Amino acid sequence: MKLDILAFGVHPDDIELNCSGTLLVEMNKGKKIGIIDLTAGELGTRGSSSIRKQEAAAAAEILGVSIRENLEMADGFFKNDEEHQRKIISIIRAYQPEIILCNASEDRHPDHGRSSKLVHDAAFLSGLKKIHTNKGGIEQPAWRPKYVFSYIQDRMLKPDFLIDVSDFYDKKIEAIKAYKSQFHDINSLEPETYISTPEFLDSNVYRNKWFGKMIGVKYAEGFMSVKKIGLKNFDGIILKNT
């Protein structure tokens, strides 16, 4: 299956929190979308890897993505090395996305920045035909996406561009809340964590509102790009009232 956009998240729920509104926007336009979780988030204080996989499947159903896979890398201890790069190269070549979304380039959680560099490096290497990978015993052709964009997470990094997600924000919140073990639940007996307080989800919403305010819409998600983005014309630009 060829996908238009492939979104990578190092932990289940990274995608939902930070770029699921954009995925919904693109799916509404007929794009085929996939999600790849690098780890099962097994080091998380609350829940377990099996619970988080169930929650990820539920969130994927809410979003309506074409595929969701988990690469079973070690939470907290995966490396940006040949072994891990080849796993991602094989996935990129299997789905041949035009655009890749990945974790923030630097963030509070060290896994986020490390995974961003891993995905960026693998996306470039995936285009080199002398790097050989196979799936099911079949040689995979080289493939390099046109763009790799990093979504913004905990830290208030400066976005290079913003996507209006206002029309799909309720669905985004529904997908986030599929992770019942991770976020605020007044009935939970598990220890409170940084992300389980009600203020954490509130801050996520406030950030999307702030990004939206920047471009004159209700909610937006922010992205960073190493590669400069070119426009053929101005028709797709949101013109904020001044």
C-alpha positions as CSV (number, residue, x, y, z in Angstrom):
1,M,0.0,0.0,0.0
2,K,1.4,3.4,-1.0
3,L,0.7,6.1,1.5
4,D,0.6,9.9,1.1
5,I,1.7,10.7,4.6
6,L,3.5,8.5,7.2
7,A,3.6,9.8,10.8
8,F,6.2,8.5,13.2
9,G,5.9,8.7,17.0
10,V,8.4,7.4,19.4
11,H,5.6,6.7,22.0
12,P,2.0,5.7,21.4
13,D,0.0,9.0,21.9
14,D,2.7,11.3,20.5
15,I,0.8,11.4,17.2
16,E,-2.6,12.0,18.7
17,L,-1.3,14.8,21.0
18,N,0.7,16.7,18.4
19,C,-0.3,16.1,14.8
20,S,-3.6,14.1,14.6
21,G,-5.6,17.1,13.6
22,T,-3.4,17.5,10.6
23,L,-3.8,13.9,9.7
24,L,-7.6,14.3,9.9
25,V,-7.4,17.4,7.6
26,E,-5.4,15.4,5.0
27,M,-7.6,12.3,5.2
28,N,-10.6,14.5,4.6
29,K,-8.9,15.5,1.4
30,G,-8.7,11.8,0.4
31,K,-5.1,11.2,1.4
32,K,-3.9,7.8,2.7
33,I,-2.3,8.1,6.1
34,G,-0.3,5.7,8.2
35,I,1.1,5.8,11.8
36,I,4.3,4.1,13.0
37,D,5.0,3.9,16.7
38,L,8.7,3.2,17.4
39,T,8.2,1.8,20.9
40,A,5.3,0.6,23.0
41,G,6.0,3.2,25.7
42,E,6.9,0.4,28.1
43,L,8.8,2.7,30.5
44,G,5.8,4.9,31.1
45,T,4.8,5.1,34.8
46,R,1.1,4.4,34.2
47,G,-0.4,1.5,32.3
48,S,1.7,-1.1,30.5
49,S,2.9,-1.9,27.0
50,S,0.0,-4.2,26.3
51,I,-2.5,-1.6,27.5
52,R,-0.9,1.2,25.5
53,K,-1.0,-1.0,22.3
54,Q,-4.7,-1.5,22.9
55,E,-5.2,2.2,23.3
56,A,-3.2,2.9,20.2
57,A,-5.4,0.6,18.2
58,A,-8.5,2.3,19.6
59,A,-7.1,5.7,18.7
60,A,-6.2,4.5,15.2
61,E,-9.8,3.4,14.7
62,I,-11.1,6.8,15.8
63,L,-8.8,8.6,13.4
64,G,-9.5,6.2,10.6
65,V,-5.9,5.8,9.4
66,S,-5.0,3.1,6.8
67,I,-2.3,1.4,8.9
68,R,-0.7,1.5,12.3
69,E,2.4,-0.5,13.2
70,N,4.8,-0.7,16.1
71,L,8.5,-1.3,15.5
72,E,9.1,-2.6,19.0
73,M,12.2,-0.5,19.6
74,A,13.4,-0.2,23.3
75,D,11.7,2.7,25.0
76,G,14.4,5.0,26.4
77,F,17.3,3.0,24.9
78,F,16.9,2.9,21.1
79,K,19.8,4.4,19.2
80,N,20.3,6.3,16.0
81,D,22.5,3.5,14.5
82,E,22.5,1.3,11.4
83,E,20.2,-1.4,12.9
84,H,17.5,1.1,13.8
85,Q,17.9,3.2,10.6
86,R,17.4,0.0,8.5
87,K,14.1,-0.7,10.3
88,I,12.8,2.7,9.4
89,I,14.2,2.6,5.9
90,S,12.4,-0.7,5.3
91,I,9.1,0.9,6.5
92,I,9.6,4.0,4.3
93,R,10.3,1.9,1.3
94,A,7.3,-0.4,2.0
95,Y,4.8,2.5,2.1
96,Q,6.6,5.1,-0.1
97,P,5.1,8.2,1.6
98,E,5.4,11.6,0.0
99,I,5.6,13.3,3.4
100,I,6.9,12.1,6.8
101,L,5.9,13.6,10.1
102,C,8.1,12.9,13.1
103,N,8.8,13.9,16.7
104,A,10.1,17.4,17.8
105,S,13.7,18.1,17.0
106,E,14.4,18.7,20.7
107,D,12.1,18.4,23.6
108,R,11.7,17.7,27.3
109,H,11.7,13.9,26.8
110,P,15.1,12.8,25.3
111,D,13.5,10.1,23.2
112,H,11.7,12.8,21.1
113,G,14.8,14.6,19.8
114,R,16.7,11.4,19.3
115,S,13.9,9.8,17.3
116,S,13.5,12.9,15.2
117,K,17.2,12.7,14.1
118,L,16.8,8.9,13.6
119,V,13.8,9.4,11.2
120,H,15.4,12.3,9.4
121,D,18.6,10.3,8.8
122,A,16.7,7.1,7.7
123,A,14.5,9.1,5.3
124,F,17.6,10.4,3.5
125,L,19.3,7.0,3.5
126,S,16.2,5.4,2.2
127,G,16.8,7.2,-1.2
128,L,20.2,5.6,-1.7
129,K,19.9,2.6,-4.0
130,K,23.1,1.0,-2.8
131,I,21.5,0.4,0.6
132,H,19.7,-2.9,0.3
133,T,16.6,-3.9,2.2
134,N,14.0,-6.5,1.6
135,K,10.5,-7.3,2.9
136,G,9.2,-10.8,2.6
137,G,12.3,-11.8,0.7
138,I,11.7,-9.2,-2.0
139,E,14.2,-6.4,-2.7
140,Q,12.8,-3.0,-1.9
141,P,13.4,-0.1,-4.3
142,A,15.0,3.1,-3.0
143,W,12.5,5.8,-1.9
144,R,13.0,9.2,-0.4
145,P,10.0,11.3,0.7
146,K,9.7,14.9,-0.6
147,Y,9.6,16.4,3.0
148,V,10.2,15.4,6.6
149,F,8.4,17.7,9.1
150,S,8.8,17.7,12.9
151,Y,5.7,18.4,14.9
152,I,6.1,20.6,18.0
153,Q,5.6,18.9,21.4
154,D,6.2,20.0,25.0
155,R,8.6,22.9,24.4
156,M,7.4,26.0,22.7
157,L,9.6,25.9,19.6
158,K,9.0,28.3,16.8
159,P,7.0,26.7,14.0
160,D,7.9,27.1,10.3
161,F,4.3,26.7,9.3
162,L,0.9,26.1,10.9
163,I,-2.0,23.9,9.8
164,D,-5.6,24.9,10.6
165,V,-7.2,21.9,12.4
166,S,-10.3,23.7,13.7
167,D,-12.8,21.6,11.8
168,F,-11.4,18.3,13.3
169,Y,-10.4,19.3,16.8
170,D,-13.2,17.4,18.5
171,K,-12.1,14.2,16.8
172,K,-8.5,14.9,17.8
173,I,-9.5,15.2,21.4
174,E,-11.5,12.0,21.2
175,A,-8.4,10.2,19.8
176,I,-6.2,11.6,22.7
177,K,-8.7,10.4,25.3
178,A,-8.4,6.8,23.9
179,Y,-5.3,6.7,26.1
180,K,-7.2,6.3,29.3
181,S,-4.2,4.9,31.2
182,Q,-2.0,7.9,30.5
183,F,-4.2,11.0,30.9
184,H,-6.3,12.5,33.7
185,D,-8.8,10.1,35.2
186,I,-10.3,11.0,38.6
187,N,-11.0,7.3,39.2
188,S,-7.4,6.1,38.5
189,L,-5.5,4.5,41.4
190,E,-2.1,4.9,39.5
191,P,0.5,7.5,40.5
192,E,0.1,10.9,39.1
193,T,2.6,11.9,36.4
194,Y,3.5,15.0,34.4
195,I,1.0,14.1,31.7
196,S,-1.8,12.7,33.9
197,T,-2.7,16.1,35.5
198,P,-5.7,17.9,34.0
199,E,-3.5,20.9,33.4
200,F,-1.4,18.9,30.9
201,L,-4.2,18.4,28.4
202,D,-5.4,21.9,29.1
203,S,-1.9,23.2,28.1
204,N,-2.1,21.1,24.9
205,V,-5.4,22.7,23.9
206,Y,-4.1,26.2,24.8
207,R,-1.1,25.8,22.6
208,N,-3.3,24.8,19.7
209,K,-5.4,27.8,20.4
210,W,-2.3,30.0,20.5
211,F,-1.1,28.6,17.2
212,G,-4.6,29.1,15.8
213,K,-4.6,32.8,16.9
214,M,-1.3,33.3,15.0
215,I,-3.1,32.6,11.7
216,G,-6.6,33.8,12.6
217,V,-8.3,30.4,13.2
218,K,-9.6,28.6,16.2
219,Y,-7.0,25.8,16.5
220,A,-3.8,25.0,14.6
221,E,-0.8,22.5,14.9
222,G,2.8,23.6,14.4
223,F,5.5,22.0,12.4
224,M,9.2,22.6,11.7
225,S,11.1,21.9,8.5
226,V,14.8,21.7,7.8
227,K,14.1,21.9,4.1
228,K,12.7,25.2,2.7
229,I,9.1,25.0,1.5
230,G,8.2,26.4,-1.9
231,L,4.8,27.6,-3.1
232,K,3.5,27.6,-6.7
233,N,0.9,30.3,-5.8
234,F,-0.8,32.1,-2.9
235,D,-4.1,30.3,-3.1
236,G,-3.5,27.9,-0.2
237,I,-2.4,30.6,2.2
238,I,-4.7,31.5,5.1
239,L,-4.9,35.3,5.1
240,K,-5.3,36.6,8.6
241,N,-7.3,39.7,9.1
242,T,-5.1,42.6,10.2
